[in-house]
Amino acid sequence: MRLSTASFLAAAVAPIAVSAAPFRRGTDNGTLLVLQFAHVLEQLETQFYQQALTKFQPSDFTAAGFTSADIPAQQFTAIQSDEAAHVTALESIITSFGATPVTTCKFDFTSVLTDVKTMAPVARLVENVGVGAYLGAAHLVQDPVVLTAAASILSIEARHQTILNLFQGGSAIPQAFDIPLLPQEVLAIAGPFISGCDLGVPANAALTATNTGTITTGTSLTFSSPAINGSTTNFHCQMLVGGAPGINGPVAIWVTSDDQPLNNNARDRGSNAIVAGPLMAFIDTKPESLGQLARNQAGTPPPVDNDRPAVPGELDPVRPPFHHAPAQQ
């Protein structure tokens, strides 16, 4: 398996004022699909934080290394409120177009709400995937009013991402650009948490790293995926990062059937060669002192907990994918 990297370069967008004007009825199918998809993802985020805040007590946050339970509780509460507002806004837009929002989805976070040390990195994953989802679907939206509304949500998701980067000992703003994820790529990561509804988008096969113990530079990665059933001789490992040179922060990893580099432009990214993924990794090579104010382990990678359940589409921050090995089932 061979490894290739690409940097994502995005065009800067001027600030846009958000208007409360009502949306007009009638839109194209692509725009409506994106709205329905975003609505379900916002429901997922809302339920994730709501369930976490209901389950965990102040002692759970301090046991996870937070200097004060108030710090994560305040931020997670604020984020949950934002996500709930996004759900309401998207429902209103979908309804204004004469469509019915998808509300039958069930969300199961049992495997990742075992403790705060498991929940916090998944929160970071959720927000990074949320940002990538809005970026990756932008080219599918034909309605400029909807596109502006989506951008106003995206900017808030990015603020959430910054806080959660710091909570995990990473850089507040690790890279100059974020990584766009197509809807099918988002579902490769978020899909295992969702059931009971049809989003109209076929998910890529999920990709999971199967390594145990601490992984450092020079360690080979092995993978598991429902799509990897036999020989991996012609498979390749590819990555997208949000800046160059160097790696810091989120890294998206795919297994592909050829070595043609994946396009960093979501619109032109071919999917025929993708076997599985992406898997999201967080490679925090430039920790910042600011994170230490919130969590006393910030800047110091936590020990690997081999009993920690595997999270679909996520790689532990102490397990950087600098090297690779043939995917294994």
Residue pairs with C-beta under 8 A, 6 or more apart in sequence:
1 232
1 235
1 236
1 237
1 255
1 324
1 325
1 326
1 327
2 236
2 237
2 259
2 324
3 236
3 237
3 238
3 239
3 321
3 323
3 324
4 236
4 238
4 239
4 259
4 261
4 262
5 238
5 239
5 240
5 241
5 244
5 247
6 238
6 239
6 240
6 241
6 261
6 262
6 263
6 264
7 177
7 240
7 241
7 242
7 243
7 244
7 264
8 177
8 178
8 179
8 180
8 240
8 241
8 242
8 243
8 264
9 177
9 264
10 135
10 177
10 178
13 151
16 148
16 151
16 152
18 148
18 149
18 152
22 96
23 92
23 93
23 96
23 97
23 145
23 146
23 149
24 96
24 145
25 96
25 97
25 98
26 97
26 98
27 97
27 142
27 143
27 146
28 142
28 143
30 140
30 141
30 142
31 140
31 141
31 142
31 143
31 146
32 94
32 97
32 99
33 140
33 200
33 201
34 137
34 140
34 141
34 146
34 150
34 183
35 90
35 93
35 94
35 97
35 99
35 146
36 94
36 99
36 101
36 102
36 199
36 200
37 133
37 137
37 183
37 186
37 199
37 200
37 201
38 86
38 90
38 133
38 134
38 137
38 150
38 153
39 87
39 90
39 91
39 94
39 101
39 102
40 102
40 105
40 194
40 197
40 199
41 130
41 133
41 186
41 190
42 83
42 86
42 87
42 90
42 153
43 87
43 103
43 105
43 107
44 105
44 107
44 126
44 190
44 193
44 194
45 79
45 83
45 86
45 126
45 127
45 130
46 80
46 83
46 84
46 86
46 87
47 107
47 109
48 107
48 109
48 122
48 123
48 126
48 193
49 76
49 77
49 79
49 80
49 83
49 123
50 80
51 109
51 113
52 76
52 109
52 113
52 119
52 123
53 73
53 76
53 77
53 80
55 113
56 116
56 119
58 69
58 70
58 73
59 69
60 69
60 115
60 116
61 69
61 71
61 72
61 73
61 116
62 68
62 69
63 115
63 116
64 115
64 116
64 117
64 120
64 295
65 117
65 295
65 296
65 297
65 298
65 302
66 72
66 116
66 167
66 294
66 295
66 296
67 293
67 294
67 295
67 296
71 294
71 295
72 116
72 120
72 167
72 294
75 163
75 167
76 123
79 123
79 127
79 160
79 163
82 156
82 160
86 153
86 156
89 149
89 153
90 101
91 101
93 146
93 149
94 100
94 101
95 101
102 197
102 199
104 196
104 197
105 194
105 195
105 196
105 197
106 194
106 195
106 196
106 197
107 193
107 194
108 193
108 195
109 122
109 193
111 309
111 311
112 118
112 119
112 122
112 309
112 311
113 119
114 308
114 309
117 302
117 305
117 308
118 308
118 309
118 311
120 164
120 167
120 168
121 168
121 282
121 311
121 314
121 316
121 317
122 311
122 314
123 164
123 167
124 161
124 164
124 165
124 167
124 168
124 170
124 282
125 189
125 280
125 282
125 311
125 313
125 314
126 190
127 157
127 160
127 161
127 164
128 161
128 178
128 250
128 280
128 282
129 181
129 186
129 189
129 190
129 280
129 313
130 157
130 160
130 161
131 154
131 157
131 158
131 161
131 178
132 178
132 179
132 180
132 181
132 185
132 186
132 252
133 181
133 183
133 186
134 150
134 151
134 153
134 154
134 157
135 154
135 178
135 179
135 180
135 181
135 266
136 180
136 181
136 182
136 183
136 185
136 186
136 266
137 150
137 182
137 183
138 147
138 150
138 151
138 180
138 266
139 266
139 267
141 147
141 150
158 178
162 172
162 173
165 171
165 172
165 173
165 174
165 249
165 291
166 172
166 288
166 290
166 291
166 294
166 298
167 291
167 294
167 295
167 298
168 282
168 284
168 291
168 298
168 317
169 284
169 287
169 291
169 295
169 297
169 298
169 299
169 300
169 301
169 317
170 248
170 249
170 282
170 284
170 287
170 288
170 291
170 317
171 248
171 249
171 284
171 286
171 287
171 288
172 288
172 290
172 291
174 242
174 243
174 248
174 249
174 250
174 284
174 286
175 241
175 242
175 243
175 248
175 249
175 250
176 242
176 243
177 242
177 243
178 242
178 250
179 240
179 241
179 242
179 250
179 252
180 264
180 265
180 266
181 189
181 252
181 266
181 278
182 266
182 269
182 271
183 199
183 201
184 201
184 202
184 203
184 204
184 271
185 204
185 252
185 277
185 278
187 194
187 199
187 201
187 202
187 203
187 204
188 203
188 204
188 205
188 206
188 207
188 276
188 277
188 278
188 312
188 313
189 206
189 278
189 279
189 280
189 312
189 313
189 314
190 312
190 313
191 203
191 206
191 312
192 206
192 312
192 313
193 312
204 271
204 274
204 276
204 277
204 278
205 225
205 226
205 227
205 275
205 276
205 277
206 225
206 226
206 276
206 277
206 312
206 313
207 223
207 224
207 225
207 253
207 254
207 255
207 276
207 277
207 278
207 279
207 313
208 223
208 224
208 225
208 279
208 310
208 312
208 313
209 221
209 222
209 223
209 224
209 279
209 315
209 319
209 321
210 222
210 223
210 224
210 328
211 219
211 221
211 222
211 319
212 304
212 306
213 304
213 306
214 303
214 304
214 318
214 319
215 221
215 316
215 318
215 319
215 320
216 318
216 320
217 320
217 322
217 323
218 322
218 323
219 319
219 322
219 323
220 323
220 324
220 325
221 237
221 319
221 321
221 323
221 324
221 325
222 325
222 326
222 327
222 328
223 255
223 276
223 279
223 327
223 328
224 327
224 328
224 329
225 255
225 275
225 276
225 277
225 327
225 329
226 276
227 255
227 275
227 276
228 235
228 255
228 275
228 276
228 327
228 328
228 329
229 329
232 326
232 327
232 328
233 326
234 257
234 258
235 255
235 256
235 257
235 275
235 326
235 327
236 255
236 256
236 257
236 258
236 259
237 253
237 254
237 255
237 256
237 321
237 324
237 327
238 253
238 254
238 255
238 256
238 261
238 262
239 251
239 252
239 253
239 254
239 321
240 251
240 252
240 262
240 264
240 278
241 247
241 249
241 250
241 251
241 252
242 249
242 250
246 285
247 283
247 285
247 320
247 322
248 283
248 284
248 285
248 286
249 282
249 283
249 284
250 280
250 281
250 282
251 280
251 281
251 282
251 283
251 320
251 321
252 277
252 278
252 279
252 280
252 281
253 277
253 278
253 279
253 280
253 281
253 315
253 321
254 262
254 274
254 275
254 276
254 277
254 278
254 279
255 274
255 275
255 276
255 277
255 327
256 262
256 273
256 274
256 275
257 273
257 274
257 275
258 273
260 270
260 273
262 269
262 270
262 274
263 269
263 270
275 327
276 327
277 313
278 313
279 313
279 314
279 315
280 313
280 314
280 315
281 314
281 315
281 317
281 319
281 320
281 321
282 315
282 317
283 317
283 320
283 321
283 322
284 301
284 317
287 298
287 299
287 300
288 298
288 299
289 299
291 298
291 299
292 298
292 299
301 317
301 318
302 318
304 316
304 318
304 319
308 316
315 321
